[in-house]
Amino acid sequence: MYGVHVRDAVFRRAVELDRQPEKRQSVLGAFSVAGYPDLRSSVDAFVTFAESGAAMLEVGAPAADPWLDGPAIAAAHSCALRAGDGARVTLETVRHVSARCDTPVVVMSYWSTIQSLGPQRMADELAASGAAGCLVPDVPPERVEAWVAAAAEAGISAPLLANRDASYAELGDICRAATGFVYAPAAAGQQTGYSAGIELDGLAAFVRSVRQFAPSTPILTGIGVSTPELASAIVERVDVSGVVIGSPLVRALRNGADGIHRTGGLVKEFVAALAAGGAA
């Protein structure tokens, strides 16, 4: 199922699943942290990602304890929080990015940031800012149903993370509840920025398990997809709708305007790799 927000519908067309598997295109999601290295630069970076071919922009909400993120992205969270609280910086970033491009914007937020405003208010303000959805990797199990309902009420999707270590029953609950897409980590038990390679057979098996519970929901993967070559190999061998990259882009953004230009080239390299892998 998909959320009803118009920008989510754009993302649905981009992944081109349902009934036309021969036309499926693997899409690239491009991640960075809202407000990093500063608000204006972060907005320019996301617009550059879109102009360079990213089909989805994943805006990280700055958090004090980004437990899923490795050193590069964790440092970006700390830097962005100097400009203000994570919710405000995120909403302002989404508002500016949505005004400048039509590429779907999905926020990635930890539950602590959602709680800072309250789930329904956060969902409503994200929708008003132009977000298509909000991926929350650590929604408490007892709050999943309420969070997904709040997102639906606001008109945005509620993607969820499928934990590689989840039990069969837990995996089923998450995959059935997710809207927009299911996020399946490429590297099991790792933080973002991991670069020691992906066990593709294991990832493929995990994605098949996810498909059992979410047969018509797009599945995106990320964490550990460190090179274009690896991204290409993943979409060639694993039944995912696309790949999300973050750490390579965040590291490049350390270098100001030159870094933003560099991220455009990186996005183009990954987009080309996905096209090559999907055609193989």
C-alpha positions in Angstrom: 0.0 0.0 0.0 1.0 3.6 -0.6 0.3 6.8 1.3 -2.1 9.2 -0.5 0.3 12.2 -0.7 0.9 13.3 -4.3 4.6 13.2 -3.9 4.4 9.5 -2.9 2.4 8.8 -6.1 5.4 10.3 -8.0 7.7 7.9 -6.2 5.3 5.0 -7.1 5.6 5.8 -10.8 9.4 6.0 -10.4 9.8 2.5 -9.1 7.4 1.1 -11.8 6.4 -2.1 -10.1 3.0 -3.7 -10.2 2.0 -5.6 -13.3 5.0 -4.4 -15.4 8.1 -6.1 -14.0 9.8 -6.0 -17.4 9.8 -2.2 -17.1 10.9 -2.0 -13.5 13.6 0.6 -12.9 15.9 0.5 -9.9 15.9 3.9 -8.3 18.4 5.7 -6.2 17.6 7.3 -2.9 20.1 10.0 -1.8 20.5 10.7 1.9 22.0 13.5 3.9 21.2 15.2 7.2 19.0 18.3 7.4 21.0 21.4 8.2 24.4 19.8 7.3 26.8 21.5 7.0 24.4 24.4 7.3 20.8 24.9 6.3 21.4 26.6 3.0 24.1 24.2 1.9 21.9 21.2 2.9 19.1 22.5 0.8 21.4 23.1 -2.2 22.8 19.6 -1.7 19.4 17.9 -1.9 18.5 19.9 -4.9 21.8 18.8 -6.5 21.0 15.2 -5.7 17.6 15.5 -7.5 19.1 17.3 -10.5 21.7 14.5 -10.8 19.2 11.8 -11.1 18.1 10.7 -7.5 14.5 9.5 -7.6 14.0 10.0 -3.8 15.6 12.4 -1.4 16.0 11.0 2.2 16.3 13.9 4.7 17.8 12.8 8.0 16.3 14.5 11.0 19.2 15.6 13.3 19.3 13.5 16.5 21.4 13.5 19.6 21.7 9.7 19.5 21.7 8.5 15.9 22.4 4.8 16.8 22.0 3.5 13.3 24.6 5.8 11.9 28.3 5.4 11.7 30.9 8.1 12.4 30.5 10.3 9.2 26.7 10.7 9.5 26.8 10.8 13.3 29.1 13.8 13.1 26.7 15.5 10.6 23.9 15.0 13.1 26.0 16.8 15.8 26.9 19.6 13.5 23.3 20.2 12.3 22.0 20.3 15.9 24.0 23.4 16.5 21.5 25.3 14.4 18.5 24.2 16.5 16.3 21.3 17.4 16.1 18.4 15.0 12.4 18.7 14.2 12.6 22.4 13.4 15.7 22.1 11.2 14.1 19.1 9.4 10.8 20.8 8.6 12.6 23.9 7.4 14.9 21.9 5.1 12.0 19.9 3.7 10.0 23.1 3.0 12.8 24.7 1.1 13.7 21.5 -0.8 10.1 20.8 -1.8 9.7 24.3 -3.1 12.7 23.9 -5.4 12.2 20.4 -6.9 9.5 17.8 -7.4 11.6 14.8 -6.4 9.8 13.0 -3.5 11.2 13.9 -0.1 11.1 11.2 2.6 12.3 12.1 6.1 14.3 9.6 8.1 13.7 10.3 11.8 14.4 8.6 15.0 11.5 8.1 17.3 12.9 10.6 19.9 12.4 13.4 17.3 8.9 12.3 16.5 8.1 12.4 20.2 9.5 15.9 20.6 6.5 17.3 18.7 4.1 14.3 19.1 3.4 11.8 16.3 0.3 13.4 14.8 1.6 16.9 14.9 4.9 15.8 13.4 3.1 13.9 10.6 0.9 16.9 9.9 3.8 19.4 9.8 5.8 17.1 7.6 2.9 16.9 5.1 2.4 20.6 5.2 6.1 21.1 4.4 5.9 18.9 1.4 7.2 15.5 2.6 6.0 12.3 0.9 6.7 10.2 3.9 8.7 9.6 7.1 10.8 6.5 7.7 11.2 5.8 11.4 13.7 2.9 12.1 13.0 2.6 15.8 9.2 2.9 16.3 8.4 1.0 19.5 6.4 -2.1 18.5 3.5 -1.0 20.6 3.4 2.4 18.7 3.7 1.2 15.1 0.0 1.0 14.5 -0.7 4.4 15.9 2.3 6.0 14.0 1.2 4.5 10.7 -2.3 5.8 11.3 -1.1 9.2 12.1 0.9 9.3 8.9 -2.1 8.2 6.9 -4.3 10.8 8.5 -1.7 13.4 7.5 -1.5 12.0 4.0 2.1 10.8 4.1 3.6 7.3 3.9 5.2 5.5 6.9 8.0 3.3 5.6 9.5 1.0 8.3 12.9 -0.7 8.7 12.8 -4.5 8.5 15.4 -5.7 11.1 17.6 -8.5 9.8 17.5 -10.0 13.3 13.7 -9.9 13.7 11.8 -13.0 14.4 9.5 -14.3 11.7 6.4 -12.9 13.5 8.1 -9.5 14.1 9.2 -9.3 10.5 5.7 -10.0 9.3 4.2 -7.3 11.6 6.6 -4.6 10.3 6.3 -5.5 6.6 2.5 -5.6 6.7 2.3 -2.3 8.5 4.8 -0.3 6.4 3.5 2.1 3.7 5.5 3.7 0.9 8.3 1.2 1.1 10.1 -1.3 3.4 13.7 -0.5 4.2 15.8 -3.7 4.2 19.4 -3.2 5.5 22.0 -4.5 3.0 24.6 -5.2 5.7 23.3 -7.2 8.7 24.1 -5.7 12.1 26.0 -2.7 10.8 25.8 1.1 11.0 25.8 3.4 8.0 29.2 3.9 6.5 30.1 0.2 6.7 32.3 -0.6 3.7 33.5 -4.2 4.1 31.2 -5.6 1.5 27.7 -7.2 1.3 26.9 -10.9 1.5 24.5 -10.8 -1.5 23.1 -14.3 -1.1 22.1 -13.4 2.5 20.5 -10.1 1.4 18.6 -11.8 -1.4 17.2 -14.4 1.0 16.2 -11.7 3.5 14.4 -9.7 0.8 12.6 -12.9 -0.3 11.3 -13.2 3.3 10.2 -9.5 3.2 8.4 -10.1 -0.1 6.3 -12.9 1.5 4.7 -10.3 3.8 4.8 -7.3 1.5 4.4 -8.6 -2.0 3.4 -5.3 -3.6 5.3 -2.8 -1.5 8.6 -1.4 -2.8 11.7 -2.7 -1.0 14.7 -0.3 -0.8 18.1 -1.3 0.6 21.0 0.6 2.0 23.7 0.6 4.7 27.0 -0.7 3.4 26.3 0.1 -0.3 29.6 1.9 -0.5 30.4 1.9 -4.3 28.5 2.1 -7.6 29.8 -1.3 -8.5 28.2 -2.8 -5.3 25.0 -1.0 -6.0 24.9 -2.5 -9.5 25.6 -6.0 -8.2 22.8 -5.7 -5.7 20.1 -4.7 -8.2 21.3 -7.4 -10.5 21.0 -10.2 -7.9 18.5 -9.0 -5.3 14.8 -8.2 -5.8 14.8 -4.7 -4.6 13.2 -1.6 -6.1 16.2 0.6 -5.4 19.2 1.5 -3.3 19.8 4.4 -0.8 23.2 5.9 -0.3 24.3 8.3 2.4 27.8 8.2 3.8 29.6 8.8 0.5 27.5 12.0 0.0 27.8 13.2 3.6 31.6 12.8 3.6 31.8 14.8 0.4 29.7 17.6 1.9 32.5 18.4 4.4 34.1 20.3 1.6 31.5 23.1 1.1 30.6 24.2 -2.4 33.2 21.8 -3.9 31.6 19.0 -1.9 28.1 19.8 -3.2 29.5 19.6 -6.8 31.2 16.3 -6.0 28.0 14.8 -4.7 26.3 15.5 -8.0 29.0 13.4 -9.7 28.6 10.7 -7.1 24.8 10.5 -7.6 25.3 10.3 -11.4 27.7 7.4 -10.9 25.3 5.5 -8.7 22.4 6.1 -11.0 24.3 4.8 -14.0 25.4 1.8 -12.0 21.9 1.0 -11.1 20.7 1.3 -14.7 23.5 -1.1 -15.8 22.8 -3.6 -13.0 19.1 -3.5 -13.7 19.6 -4.2 -17.4 22.0 -7.1 -16.8 
